[in-house]
């Protein structure tokens, strides 16, 4: 459980060799610096922090894409990303949501470039009783190809109770 002077870090790769989605999601919340938004929050004993970003642009190079070995440069343009963290006693909750578009520029001129939009959400919760729940969902909507990735993990007292992973790709040539 997070506590004073601890840092929670969550990092996730958006699919094996996919080159799609947000390549690394870093959700790091220093619990001592979350800050209290209002007097009502201070009275409830909860610490809350929200960060909203728009228009983030970055580029990655990947040796393959979701359909196979196709060297490509992928430029992402994040429309909106929201990171919200709440801590109260022995409970900690982090939510991350992101929407945007990307352009895939394949090095091989025989492979047509591709444009798409995507949505992504992460929810990570630590609850009383040493229970941890992690959920991840990613969907993108390129021309012809559909990518759907979902993960759900529940751990109770250090024991894996639920692990469900869906990694579905349709429309590859």
LUMDRENTI-874862 format. One record per atom (N, C-alpha, C): residue in one letter; z, x, y; residue number from 1. Coordinates in steps of 0.001 Angstrom, whole numbers. Example, Ala and Ser with C-alpha at 12.3 -4.5 7.8 and 13.67 -1.06 7.14 Angstrom:
2
+------+---------+---------+---------+-----+
! type !       w !       u !       v ! seq !
+------+---------+---------+---------+-----+
!    A !    7800 !   13190 !   -5690 !   1 !
!    A !    7800 !   12300 !   -4500 !   1 !
!    A !    7800 !   13200 !   -3300 !   1 !
!    S !    7080 !   12850 !   -2250 !   2 !
!    S !    7140 !   13670 !   -1060 !   2 !
!    S !    7870 !   12900 !      30 !   2 !
+------+---------+---------+---------+-----+
//
This chain:
173
+------+---------+---------+---------+-----+
! type !       w !       u !       v ! seq !
+------+---------+---------+---------+-----+
!    X !       0 !     827 !   -1189 !   1 !
!    X !       0 !       0 !       0 !   1 !
!    X !       0 !     867 !    1246 !   1 !
!    X !    -775 !     509 !    2230 !   2 !
!    X !    -740 !    1249 !    3473 !   2 !
!    X !     605 !    1067 !    4159 !   2 !
!    X !    1037 !    2058 !    4866 !   3 !
!    X !    2278 !    1968 !    5611 !   3 !
!    X !    2188 !    2836 !    6836 !   3 !
!    X !    3297 !    3060 !    7489 !   4 !
!    X !    3294 !    3878 !    8687 !   4 !
!    X !    2677 !    5242 !    8403 !   4 !
!    X !    1859 !    5685 !    9329 !   5 !
!    X !    1224 !    7008 !    9286 !   5 !
!    X !     305 !    7230 !    8086 !   5 !
!    X !    -180 !    6159 !    7464 !   6 !
!    X !   -1143 !    6303 !    6378 !   6 !
!    X !   -2516 !    5887 !    6883 !   6 !
!    X !   -3545 !    6389 !    6230 !   7 !
!    X !   -4907 !    6007 !    6571 !   7 !
!    X !   -5558 !    5447 !    5320 !   7 !
!    X !   -6189 !    4294 !    5470 !   8 !
!    X !   -6930 !    3691 !    4378 !   8 !
!    X !   -8387 !    4040 !    4585 !   8 !
!    X !   -9039 !    4535 !    3575 !   9 !
!    X !  -10458 !    4842 !    3697 !   9 !
!    X !  -11245 !    4174 !    2596 !   9 !
!    X !  -12342 !    3547 !    2942 !  10 !
!    X !  -13207 !    2908 !    1971 !  10 !
!    X !  -14610 !    3437 !    2222 !  10 !
!    X !  -15231 !    3984 !    1218 !  11 !
!    X !  -16608 !    4435 !    1370 !  11 !
!    X !  -17409 !    3887 !     207 !  11 !
!    X !  -18605 !    3449 !     468 !  12 !
!    X !  -19401 !    2837 !    -591 !  12 !
!    X !  -20865 !    3175 !    -405 !  12 !
!    X !  -21525 !    3465 !   -1484 !  13 !
!    X !  -22966 !    3678 !   -1481 !  13 !
!    X !  -23609 !    2341 !   -1789 !  13 !
!    X !  -24594 !    1948 !   -1018 !  14 !
!    X !  -25216 !     628 !   -1171 !  14 !
!    X !  -26267 !     651 !   -2267 !  14 !
!    X !  -25854 !     990 !   -3464 !  15 !
!    X !  -26751 !     924 !   -4608 !  15 !
!    X !  -27264 !    2280 !   -5038 !  15 !
!    X !  -27404 !    2478 !   -6336 !  16 !
!    X !  -27857 !    3765 !   -6846 !  16 !
!    X !  -29295 !    4058 !   -6440 !  16 !
!    X !  -29488 !    5172 !   -5774 !  17 !
!    X !  -30815 !    5644 !   -5383 !  17 !
!    X !  -31623 !    4605 !   -4622 !  17 !
!    X !  -30939 !    3679 !   -3991 !  18 !
!    X !  -31675 !    2584 !   -3372 !  18 !
!    X !  -32356 !    3000 !   -2086 !  18 !
!    X !  -31691 !    3852 !   -1294 !  19 !
!    X !  -32257 !    4171 !      -3 !  19 !
!    X !  -32282 !    2960 !     906 !  19 !
!    X !  -31650 !    1904 !     518 !  20 !
!    X !  -31624 !     665 !    1277 !  20 !
!    X !  -30179 !     393 !    1682 !  20 !
!    X !  -30023 !    -494 !    2607 !  21 !
!    X !  -28689 !    -890 !    3044 !  21 !
!    X !  -28033 !     210 !    3837 !  21 !
!    X !  -26858 !     -20 !    4243 !  22 !
!    X !  -26121 !     998 !    4972 !  22 !
!    X !  -25739 !    2078 !    3984 !  22 !
!    X !  -26184 !    3288 !    4230 !  23 !
!    X !  -26022 !    4365 !    3256 !  23 !
!    X !  -24561 !    4641 !    2966 !  23 !
!    X !  -23753 !    4834 !    3958 !  24 !
!    X !  -22318 !    5002 !    3748 !  24 !
!    X !  -21602 !    4058 !    4682 !  24 !
!    X !  -20651 !    3373 !    4162 !  25 !
!    X !  -19826 !    2529 !    4993 !  25 !
!    X !  -18479 !    3193 !    5060 !  25 !
!    X !  -18100 !    3591 !    6209 !  26 !
!    X !  -16782 !    4205 !    6368 !  26 !
!    X !  -15876 !    3234 !    7081 !  26 !
!    X !  -14923 !    2710 !    6363 !  27 !
!    X !  -13955 !    1802 !    6952 !  27 !
!    X !  -12651 !    2566 !    6966 !  27 !
!    X !  -12290 !    3103 !    8114 !  28 !
!    X !  -11061 !    3877 !    8195 !  28 !
!    X !  -10192 !    3285 !    9279 !  28 !
!    X !   -9009 !    2903 !    8909 !  29 !
!    X !   -8098 !    2307 !    9882 !  29 !
!    X !   -6777 !    3050 !    9827 !  29 !
!    X !   -6431 !    3709 !   10902 !  30 !
!    X !   -5129 !    4365 !   10974 !  30 !
!    X !   -4118 !    3273 !   11299 !  30 !
!    X !   -3232 !    3012 !   10378 !  31 !
!    X !   -2342 !    1870 !   10541 !  31 !
!    X !   -1371 !    2038 !   11684 !  31 !
!    X !   -1187 !    3230 !   12147 !  32 !
!    X !    -284 !    3416 !   13282 !  32 !
!    X !   -1008 !    3209 !   14599 !  32 !
!    X !   -2337 !    3099 !   14583 !  33 !
!    X !   -3064 !    2931 !   15838 !  33 !
!    X !   -3854 !    1638 !   15884 !  33 !
!    X !   -3522 !     664 !   15042 !  34 !
!    X !   -4259 !    -588 !   15063 !  34 !
!    X !   -4038 !   -1347 !   16370 !  34 !
!    X !   -2844 !   -1273 !   16934 !  35 !
!    X !   -2580 !   -1919 !   18217 !  35 !
!    X !   -2353 !   -3405 !   18073 !  35 !
!    X !   -1647 !   -3974 !   18982 !  36 !
!    X !   -1367 !   -5401 !   18974 !  36 !
!    X !   -2180 !   -6057 !   20072 !  36 !
!    X !   -2913 !   -7103 !   19724 !  37 !
!    X !   -3839 !   -7702 !   20670 !  37 !
!    X !   -3148 !   -8606 !   21695 !  37 !
!    X !   -2153 !   -9369 !   21278 !  38 !
!    X !   -1503 !  -10318 !   22175 !  38 !
!    X !     -16 !  -10357 !   21879 !  38 !
!    X !     799 !  -10916 !   22806 !  39 !
!    X !    2227 !  -11072 !   22513 !  39 !
!    X !    2479 !  -11922 !   21274 !  39 !
!    X !    1626 !  -12937 !   21029 !  40 !
!    X !    1805 !  -13780 !   19834 !  40 !
!    X !    1650 !  -12953 !   18567 !  40 !
!    X !     696 !  -12023 !   18560 !  41 !
!    X !     512 !  -11146 !   17402 !  41 !
!    X !    1734 !  -10261 !   17235 !  41 !
!    X !    2258 !   -9731 !   18341 !  42 !
!    X !    3445 !   -8877 !   18276 !  42 !
!    X !    4622 !   -9643 !   17692 !  42 !
!    X !    4784 !  -10900 !   18064 !  43 !
!    X !    5893 !  -11698 !   17550 !  43 !
!    X !    5724 !  -11992 !   16065 !  43 !
!    X !    4474 !  -12093 !   15586 !  44 !
!    X !    4250 !  -12389 !   14170 !  44 !
!    X !    4480 !  -11158 !   13300 !  44 !
!    X !    4575 !   -9979 !   13910 !  45 !
!    X !    4771 !   -8757 !   13147 !  45 !
!    X !    3491 !   -8202 !   12562 !  45 !
!    X !    2338 !   -8747 !   12947 !  46 !
!    X !    1059 !   -8287 !   12423 !  46 !
!    X !     392 !   -7340 !   13413 !  46 !
!    X !    -297 !   -6343 !   12865 !  47 !
!    X !   -1131 !   -5456 !   13675 !  47 !
!    X !   -2576 !   -5820 !   13389 !  47 !
!    X !   -3376 !   -5982 !   14445 !  48 !
!    X !   -4769 !   -6363 !   14268 !  48 !
!    X !   -5657 !   -5491 !   15125 !  48 !
!    X !   -6834 !   -5218 !   14592 !  49 !
!    X !   -7815 !   -4429 !   15322 !  49 !
!    X !   -9203 !   -4957 !   14986 !  49 !
!    X !  -10032 !   -5109 !   16007 !  50 !
!    X !  -11408 !   -5546 !   15796 !  50 !
!    X !  -12334 !   -4659 !   16613 !  50 !
!    X !  -13403 !   -4197 !   15978 !  51 !
!    X !  -14415 !   -3408 !   16675 !  51 !
!    X !  -15767 !   -4043 !   16407 !  51 !
!    X !  -16521 !   -4292 !   17468 !  52 !
!    X !  -17846 !   -4887 !   17360 !  52 !
!    X !  -18850 !   -3913 !   17978 !  52 !
!    X !  -19926 !   -3623 !   17256 !  53 !
!    X !  -20973 !   -2735 !   17751 !  53 !
!    X !  -22320 !   -3433 !   17614 !  53 !
!    X !  -23211 !   -3143 !   18553 !  54 !
!    X !  -24578 !   -3673 !   18532 !  54 !
!    X !  -25557 !   -2533 !   18787 !  54 !
!    X !  -26741 !   -2633 !   18185 !  55 !
!    X !  -27811 !   -1703 !   18508 !  55 !
!    X !  -27649 !    -282 !   17996 !  55 !
!    X !  -26905 !     -93 !   16926 !  56 !
!    X !  -26759 !    1237 !   16327 !  56 !
!    X !  -28050 !    1554 !   15567 !  56 !
!    X !  -28621 !    2729 !   15801 !  57 !
!    X !  -29864 !    3133 !   15133 !  57 !
!    X !  -29633 !    4480 !   14460 !  57 !
!    X !  -30051 !    4602 !   13193 !  58 !
!    X !  -29958 !    5881 !   12500 !  58 !
!    X !  -31047 !    5971 !   11440 !  58 !
!    X !  -31367 !    7195 !   11039 !  59 !
!    X !  -32432 !    7446 !   10071 !  59 !
!    X !  -31904 !    8301 !    8930 !  59 !
!    X !  -32335 !    7978 !    7705 !  60 !
!    X !  -31990 !    8767 !    6520 !  60 !
!    X !  -33284 !    9064 !    5753 !  60 !
!    X !  -33264 !   10161 !    5010 !  61 !
!    X !  -34379 !   10509 !    4128 !  61 !
!    X !  -33874 !   10379 !    2705 !  61 !
!    X !  -34639 !    9703 !    1871 !  62 !
!    X !  -34238 !    9483 !     482 !  62 !
!    X !  -35369 !    9926 !    -453 !  62 !
!    X !  -35027 !   10576 !   -1572 !  63 !
!    X !  -36061 !   11045 !   -2505 !  63 !
!    X !  -36683 !    9914 !   -3324 !  63 !
!    X !  -36013 !    8762 !   -3364 !  64 !
!    X !  -36560 !    7640 !   -4106 !  64 !
!    X !  -36089 !    6339 !   -3460 !  64 !
!    X !  -36764 !    5253 !   -3816 !  65 !
!    X !  -36350 !    3955 !   -3315 !  65 !
!    X !  -35912 !    3098 !   -4489 !  65 !
!    X !  -35620 !    1859 !   -4219 !  66 !
!    X !  -35075 !     957 !   -5241 !  66 !
!    X !  -36060 !     746 !   -6397 !  66 !
!    X !  -37350 !     981 !   -6170 !  67 !
!    X !  -38366 !     755 !   -7202 !  67 !
!    X !  -38806 !    2028 !   -7927 !  67 !
!    X !  -38323 !    3188 !   -7499 !  68 !
!    X !  -38720 !    4406 !   -8194 !  68 !
!    X !  -38804 !    5600 !   -7271 !  68 !
!    X !  -39430 !    6693 !   -7779 !  69 !
!    X !  -39489 !    7947 !   -7012 !  69 !
!    X !  -40540 !    7902 !   -5897 !  69 !
!    X !  -40106 !    7483 !   -4721 !  70 !
!    X !  -40990 !    7439 !   -3556 !  70 !
!    X !  -40250 !    8046 !   -2366 !  70 !
!    X !  -40546 !    9290 !   -2044 !  71 !
!    X !  -39912 !    9954 !    -911 !  71 !
!    X !  -40179 !    9147 !     356 !  71 !
!    X !  -39118 !    8873 !    1111 !  72 !
!    X !  -39282 !    8033 !    2297 !  72 !
!    X !  -38253 !    8376 !    3367 !  72 !
!    X !  -38619 !    8060 !    4604 !  73 !
!    X !  -37697 !    8131 !    5732 !  73 !
!    X !  -37416 !    6683 !    6135 !  73 !
!    X !  -36131 !    6347 !    6200 !  74 !
!    X !  -35744 !    4969 !    6480 !  74 !
!    X !  -34983 !    4935 !    7807 !  74 !
!    X !  -35453 !    4106 !    8726 !  75 !
!    X !  -34787 !    3949 !   10014 !  75 !
!    X !  -34144 !    2565 !   10060 !  75 !
!    X !  -32832 !    2561 !   10266 !  76 !
!    X !  -32052 !    1327 !   10336 !  76 !
!    X !  -31746 !     991 !   11784 !  76 !
!    X !  -31815 !    -274 !   12118 !  77 !
!    X !  -31368 !    -754 !   13425 !  77 !
!    X !  -30356 !   -1864 !   13175 !  77 !
!    X !  -29108 !   -1549 !   13456 !  78 !
!    X !  -28025 !   -2497 !   13231 !  78 !
!    X !  -27992 !   -3476 !   14396 !  78 !
!    X !  -28170 !   -4761 !   14096 !  79 !
!    X !  -28053 !   -5775 !   15148 !  79 !
!    X !  -26596 !   -5932 !   15555 !  79 !
!    X !  -25760 !   -6211 !   14560 !  80 !
!    X !  -24339 !   -6427 !   14809 !  80 !
!    X !  -23536 !   -5882 !   13648 !  80 !
!    X !  -22448 !   -5189 !   13957 !  81 !
!    X !  -21500 !   -4809 !   12916 !  81 !
!    X !  -20099 !   -5078 !   13457 !  81 !
!    X !  -19269 !   -5656 !   12597 !  82 !
!    X !  -17912 !   -6024 !   12977 !  82 !
!    X !  -16950 !   -5444 !   11948 !  82 !
!    X !  -15939 !   -4743 !   12423 !  83 !
!    X !  -14871 !   -4212 !   11576 !  83 !
!    X !  -13575 !   -4835 !   12069 !  83 !
!    X !  -12892 !   -5542 !   11178 !  84 !
!    X !  -11630 !   -6199 !   11538 !  84 !
!    X !  -10568 !   -5782 !   10525 !  84 !
!    X !   -9424 !   -5332 !   11016 !  85 !
!    X !   -8318 !   -4929 !   10139 !  85 !
!    X !   -7039 !   -5631 !   10588 !  85 !
!    X !   -6262 !   -6075 !    9608 !  86 !
!    X !   -4977 !   -6712 !    9864 !  86 !
!    X !   -3951 !   -6125 !    8909 !  86 !
!    X !   -2773 !   -5798 !    9436 !  87 !
!    X !   -1678 !   -5310 !    8604 !  87 !
!    X !    -423 !   -6086 !    8966 !  87 !
!    X !     268 !   -6561 !    7950 !  88 !
!    X !    1547 !   -7239 !    8156 !  88 !
!    X !    2435 !   -6923 !    6965 !  88 !
!    X !    3445 !   -6108 !    7220 !  89 !
!    X !    4358 !   -5740 !    6136 !  89 !
!    X !    3619 !   -5050 !    5011 !  89 !
!    X !    3694 !   -5649 !    3817 !  90 !
!    X !    3044 !   -5038 !    2655 !  90 !
!    X !    1667 !   -5646 !    2372 !  90 !
!    X !    1071 !   -6265 !    3377 !  91 !
!    X !    -280 !   -6820 !    3242 !  91 !
!    X !   -1217 !   -6094 !    4201 !  91 !
!    X !   -2421 !   -5799 !    3712 !  92 !
!    X !   -3417 !   -5128 !    4540 !  92 !
!    X !   -4775 !   -5715 !    4201 !  92 !
!    X !   -5578 !   -6029 !    5227 !  93 !
!    X !   -6834 !   -6715 !    5035 !  93 !
!    X !   -7887 !   -6062 !    5928 !  93 !
!    X !   -9017 !   -5655 !    5354 !  94 !
!    X !  -10120 !   -5080 !    6123 !  94 !
!    X !  -11382 !   -5882 !    5811 !  94 !
!    X !  -12072 !   -6299 !    6865 !  95 !
!    X !  -13347 !   -6992 !    6710 !  95 !
!    X !  -14401 !   -6247 !    7509 !  95 !
!    X !  -15564 !   -6050 !    6897 !  96 !
!    X !  -16673 !   -5365 !    7546 !  96 !
!    X !  -17923 !   -6192 !    7306 !  96 !
!    X !  -18650 !   -6508 !    8361 !  97 !
!    X !  -19879 !   -7279 !    8253 !  97 !
!    X !  -20947 !   -6585 !    9078 !  97 !
!    X !  -22168 !   -6570 !    8557 !  98 !
!    X !  -23254 !   -5918 !    9277 !  98 !
!    X !  -24563 !   -6653 !    9005 !  98 !
!    X !  -25372 !   -6801 !   10046 !  99 !
!    X !  -26725 !   -7338 !    9901 !  99 !
!    X !  -27676 !   -6419 !   10649 !  99 !
!    X !  -28909 !   -6362 !   10196 ! 100 !
!    X !  -29869 !   -5516 !   10888 ! 100 !
!    X !  -31223 !   -5530 !   10227 ! 100 !
!    X !  -32049 !   -4582 !   10648 ! 101 !
!    X !  -33387 !   -4422 !   10098 ! 101 !
!    X !  -33589 !   -2953 !    9733 ! 101 !
!    X !  -34605 !   -2699 !    8923 ! 102 !
!    X !  -34969 !   -1311 !    8647 ! 102 !
!    X !  -36465 !   -1182 !    8419 ! 102 !
!    X !  -36961 !      29 !    8648 ! 103 !
!    X !  -38360 !     364 !    8431 ! 103 !
!    X !  -38401 !    1541 !    7460 ! 103 !
!    X !  -39166 !    1398 !    6388 ! 104 !
!    X !  -39329 !    2465 !    5403 ! 104 !
!    X !  -40703 !    3090 !    5607 ! 104 !
!    X !  -40696 !    4381 !    5921 ! 105 !
!    X !  -41929 !    5149 !    6114 ! 105 !
!    X !  -42084 !    6047 !    4893 ! 105 !
!    X !  -42939 !    5626 !    3951 ! 106 !
!    X !  -43153 !    6401 !    2737 ! 106 !
!    X !  -44025 !    7614 !    3042 ! 106 !
!    X !  -43674 !    8763 !    2464 ! 107 !
!    X !  -44433 !    9996 !    2667 ! 107 !
!    X !  -45815 !    9868 !    2039 ! 107 !
!    X !  -45899 !    9250 !     877 ! 108 !
!    X !  -47172 !    9053 !     181 ! 108 !
!    X !  -47979 !    7984 !     928 ! 108 !
!    X !  -49140 !    8336 !    1480 ! 109 !
!    X !  -49920 !    7344 !    2232 ! 109 !
!    X !  -50461 !    6211 !    1362 ! 109 !
!    X !  -50454 !    6400 !      45 ! 110 !
!    X !  -50916 !    5337 !    -852 ! 110 !
!    X !  -49879 !    4220 !    -991 ! 110 !
!    X !  -48624 !    4505 !    -627 ! 111 !
!    X !  -47564 !    3485 !    -707 ! 111 !
!    X !  -47404 !    2884 !     692 ! 111 !
!    X !  -47615 !    1579 !     810 ! 112 !
!    X !  -47525 !     966 !    2140 ! 112 !
!    X !  -46086 !     997 !    2691 ! 112 !
!    X !  -45968 !    1248 !    4004 ! 113 !
!    X !  -44664 !    1198 !    4647 ! 113 !
!    X !  -44112 !    -221 !    4543 ! 113 !
!    X !  -42825 !    -343 !    4803 ! 114 !
!    X !  -42179 !   -1638 !    4597 ! 114 !
!    X !  -41153 !   -1896 !    5702 ! 114 !
!    X !  -41081 !   -3134 !    6135 ! 115 !
!    X !  -40080 !   -3577 !    7098 ! 115 !
!    X !  -39256 !   -4685 !    6459 ! 115 !
!    X !  -37963 !   -4704 !    6784 ! 116 !
!    X !  -37090 !   -5709 !    6187 ! 116 !
!    X !  -35883 !   -5959 !    7079 ! 116 !
!    X !  -35175 !   -7032 !    6771 ! 117 !
!    X !  -33884 !   -7300 !    7382 ! 117 !
!    X !  -32843 !   -7350 !    6279 ! 117 !
!    X !  -31557 !   -7166 !    6629 ! 118 !
!    X !  -30506 !   -7150 !    5618 ! 118 !
!    X !  -29206 !   -7733 !    6181 ! 118 !
!    X !  -28349 !   -8129 !    5262 ! 119 !
!    X !  -26985 !   -8539 !    5591 ! 119 !
!    X !  -26055 !   -7859 !    4599 ! 119 !
!    X !  -24858 !   -7533 !    5063 ! 120 !
!    X !  -23903 !   -6824 !    4221 ! 120 !
!    X !  -22494 !   -7248 !    4624 ! 120 !
!    X !  -21630 !   -7414 !    3634 ! 121 !
!    X !  -20241 !   -7772 !    3923 ! 121 !
!    X !  -19315 !   -7083 !    2929 ! 121 !
!    X !  -18182 !   -6607 !    3440 ! 122 !
!    X !  -17153 !   -5981 !    2613 ! 122 !
!    X !  -15819 !   -6615 !    2980 ! 122 !
!    X !  -15029 !   -6901 !    1980 ! 123 !
!    X !  -13676 !   -7424 !    2195 ! 123 !
!    X !  -12748 !   -6666 !    1243 ! 123 !
!    X !  -11737 !   -6010 !    1793 ! 124 !
!    X !  -10807 !   -5200 !     998 ! 124 !
!    X !   -9400 !   -5630 !    1369 ! 124 !
!    X !   -8639 !   -6081 !     373 ! 125 !
!    X !   -7314 !   -6647 !     618 ! 125 !
!    X !   -6282 !   -5982 !    -289 ! 125 !
!    X !   -5134 !   -5647 !     304 ! 126 !
!    X !   -3965 !   -5207 !    -449 ! 126 !
!    X !   -2900 !   -6268 !    -228 ! 126 !
!    X !   -2398 !   -6866 !   -1304 ! 127 !
!    X !   -1436 !   -7961 !   -1175 ! 127 !
!    X !    -100 !   -7566 !   -1790 ! 127 !
!    X !     937 !   -8368 !   -1529 ! 128 !
!    X !    2226 !   -8092 !   -2188 ! 128 !
!    X !    2052 !   -8109 !   -3710 ! 128 !
!    X !    2908 !   -7409 !   -4407 ! 129 !
!    X !    2814 !   -7370 !   -5866 ! 129 !
!    X !    1815 !   -6349 !   -6354 ! 129 !
!    X !    1462 !   -5367 !   -5499 ! 130 !
!    X !     545 !   -4285 !   -5894 ! 130 !
!    X !    -797 !   -4819 !   -6386 ! 130 !
!    X !   -1334 !   -5810 !   -5699 ! 131 !
!    X !   -2644 !   -6358 !   -6023 ! 131 !
!    X !   -3642 !   -5909 !   -4967 ! 131 !
!    X !   -4803 !   -5446 !   -5432 ! 132 !
!    X !   -5864 !   -5001 !   -4544 ! 132 !
!    X !   -7148 !   -5725 !   -4945 ! 132 !
!    X !   -7850 !   -6275 !   -3957 ! 133 !
!    X !   -9102 !   -6978 !   -4205 ! 133 !
!    X !  -10167 !   -6366 !   -3305 ! 133 !
!    X !  -11303 !   -6022 !   -3901 ! 134 !
!    X !  -12428 !   -5453 !   -3165 ! 134 !
!    X !  -13668 !   -6266 !   -3476 ! 134 !
!    X !  -14364 !   -6721 !   -2433 ! 135 !
!    X !  -15603 !   -7478 !   -2623 ! 135 !
!    X !  -16681 !   -6912 !   -1703 ! 135 !
!    X !  -17881 !   -6784 !   -2237 ! 136 !
!    X !  -19021 !   -6232 !   -1505 ! 136 !
!    X !  -20241 !   -7090 !   -1806 ! 136 !
!    X !  -20994 !   -7454 !    -779 ! 137 !
!    X !  -22240 !   -8202 !    -977 ! 137 !
!    X !  -23306 !   -7619 !     -61 ! 137 !
!    X !  -24514 !   -7447 !    -603 ! 138 !
!    X !  -25636 !   -6920 !     158 ! 138 !
!    X !  -26889 !   -7666 !    -272 ! 138 !
!    X !  -27631 !   -8126 !     707 ! 139 !
!    X !  -28925 !   -8773 !     445 ! 139 !
!    X !  -29913 !   -8219 !    1453 ! 139 !
!    X !  -31125 !   -7946 !     996 ! 140 !
!    X !  -32160 !   -7638 !    1979 ! 140 !
!    X !  -33395 !   -8450 !    1650 ! 140 !
!    X !  -34271 !   -8546 !    2624 ! 141 !
!    X !  -35374 !   -9477 !    2538 ! 141 !
!    X !  -36684 !   -8821 !    2961 ! 141 !
!    X !  -37116 !   -7783 !    2241 ! 142 !
!    X !  -38404 !   -7171 !    2582 ! 142 !
!    X !  -39548 !   -8015 !    2025 ! 142 !
!    X !  -40753 !   -7657 !    2413 ! 143 !
!    X !  -41926 !   -8357 !    1906 ! 143 !
!    X !  -42089 !   -8099 !     416 ! 143 !
!    X !  -42055 !   -9158 !    -372 ! 144 !
!    X !  -42333 !   -9053 !   -1794 ! 144 !
!    X !  -41187 !   -8593 !   -2672 ! 144 !
!    X !  -40318 !   -7732 !   -2181 ! 145 !
!    X !  -39211 !   -7219 !   -2984 ! 145 !
!    X !  -37918 !   -7884 !   -2512 ! 145 !
!    X !  -37073 !   -8271 !   -3454 ! 146 !
!    X !  -35767 !   -8856 !   -3122 ! 146 !
!    X !  -34678 !   -7996 !   -3746 ! 146 !
!    X !  -33672 !   -7652 !   -2942 ! 147 !
!    X !  -32554 !   -6848 !   -3426 ! 147 !
!    X !  -31279 !   -7647 !   -3230 ! 147 !
!    X !  -30508 !   -7778 !   -4297 ! 148 !
!    X !  -29216 !   -8466 !   -4233 ! 148 !
!    X !  -28194 !   -7602 !   -4960 ! 148 !
!    X !  -27159 !   -7207 !   -4244 ! 149 !
!    X !  -26093 !   -6416 !   -4847 ! 149 !
!    X !  -24761 !   -7063 !   -4510 ! 149 !
!    X !  -23936 !   -7242 !   -5516 ! 150 !
!    X !  -22602 !   -7778 !   -5308 ! 150 !
!    X !  -21631 !   -7051 !   -6225 ! 150 !
!    X !  -20442 !   -6789 !   -5712 ! 151 !
!    X !  -19386 !   -6158 !   -6495 ! 151 !
!    X !  -18082 !   -6870 !   -6201 ! 151 !
!    X !  -17322 !   -7115 !   -7226 ! 152 !
!    X !  -15968 !   -7647 !   -7070 ! 152 !
!    X !  -15051 !   -6868 !   -8015 ! 152 !
!    X !  -13967 !   -6336 !   -7459 ! 153 !
!    X !  -12990 !   -5588 !   -8258 ! 153 !
!    X !  -11598 !   -6096 !   -7888 ! 153 !
!    X !  -10801 !   -6388 !   -8890 ! 154 !
!    X !   -9391 !   -6750 !   -8682 ! 154 !
!    X !   -8537 !   -5820 !   -9534 ! 154 !
!    X !   -7542 !   -5205 !   -8887 ! 155 !
!    X !   -6616 !   -4306 !   -9559 ! 155 !
!    X !   -5203 !   -4837 !   -9326 ! 155 !
!    X !   -4422 !   -4989 !  -10406 ! 156 !
!    X !   -3043 !   -5456 !  -10306 ! 156 !
!    X !   -2142 !   -4409 !  -10954 ! 156 !
!    X !   -1165 !   -3943 !  -10209 ! 157 !
!    X !    -235 !   -2918 !  -10697 ! 157 !
!    X !    -969 !   -1702 !  -11271 ! 157 !
!    X !   -2080 !   -1319 !  -10647 ! 158 !
!    X !   -2831 !    -150 !  -11095 ! 158 !
!    X !   -3761 !    -412 !  -12265 ! 158 !
!    X !   -3809 !   -1649 !  -12760 ! 159 !
!    X !   -4658 !   -1996 !  -13903 ! 159 !
!    X !   -5871 !   -2798 !  -13439 ! 159 !
!    X !   -7048 !   -2390 !  -13878 ! 160 !
!    X !   -8270 !   -3109 !  -13566 ! 160 !
!    X !   -8251 !   -4449 !  -14282 ! 160 !
!    X !   -8313 !   -5533 !  -13523 ! 161 !
!    X !   -8266 !   -6883 !  -14091 ! 161 !
!    X !   -9655 !   -7520 !  -14075 ! 161 !
!    X !  -10389 !   -7333 !  -12975 ! 162 !
!    X !  -11725 !   -7900 !  -12846 ! 162 !
!    X !  -12653 !   -6830 !  -12299 ! 162 !
!    X !  -13809 !   -6686 !  -12918 ! 163 !
!    X !  -14860 !   -5838 !  -12373 ! 163 !
!    X !  -16185 !   -6521 !  -12669 ! 163 !
!    X !  -16829 !   -6936 !  -11620 ! 164 !
!    X !  -18111 !   -7610 !  -11775 ! 164 !
!    X !  -19105 !   -6975 !  -10821 ! 164 !
!    X !  -20242 !   -6551 !  -11349 ! 165 !
!    X !  -21280 !   -5915 !  -10531 ! 165 !
!    X !  -22604 !   -6592 !  -10818 ! 165 !
!    X !  -23276 !   -7013 !   -9760 ! 166 !
!    X !  -24616 !   -7566 !   -9860 ! 166 !
!    X !  -25515 !   -6652 !   -9039 ! 166 !
!    X !  -26539 !   -6130 !   -9665 ! 167 !
!    X !  -27498 !   -5263 !   -8989 ! 167 !
!    X !  -28881 !   -5734 !   -9418 ! 167 !
!    X !  -29442 !   -6666 !   -8657 ! 168 !
!    X !  -30683 !   -7311 !   -9065 ! 168 !
!    X !  -31794 !   -6990 !   -8069 ! 168 !
!    X !  -32912 !   -6502 !   -8596 ! 169 !
!    X !  -34086 !   -6189 !   -7785 ! 169 !
!    X !  -35271 !   -6879 !   -8424 ! 169 !
!    X !  -36012 !   -7629 !   -7620 ! 170 !
!    X !  -37234 !   -8271 !   -8124 ! 170 !
!    X !  -38400 !   -7951 !   -7207 ! 170 !
!    X !  -39600 !   -7949 !   -7745 ! 171 !
!    X !  -40800 !   -7761 !   -6949 ! 171 !
!    X !  -41307 !   -6342 !   -6840 ! 171 !
!    X !  -40738 !   -5396 !   -7605 ! 172 !
!    X !  -41249 !   -4015 !   -7552 ! 172 !
!    X !  -42635 !   -3956 !   -8155 ! 172 !
!    X !  -43513 !   -3134 !   -7565 ! 173 !
!    X !  -44883 !   -3034 !   -8113 ! 173 !
!    X !  -44900 !   -2346 !   -9462 ! 173 !
+------+---------+---------+---------+-----+
//
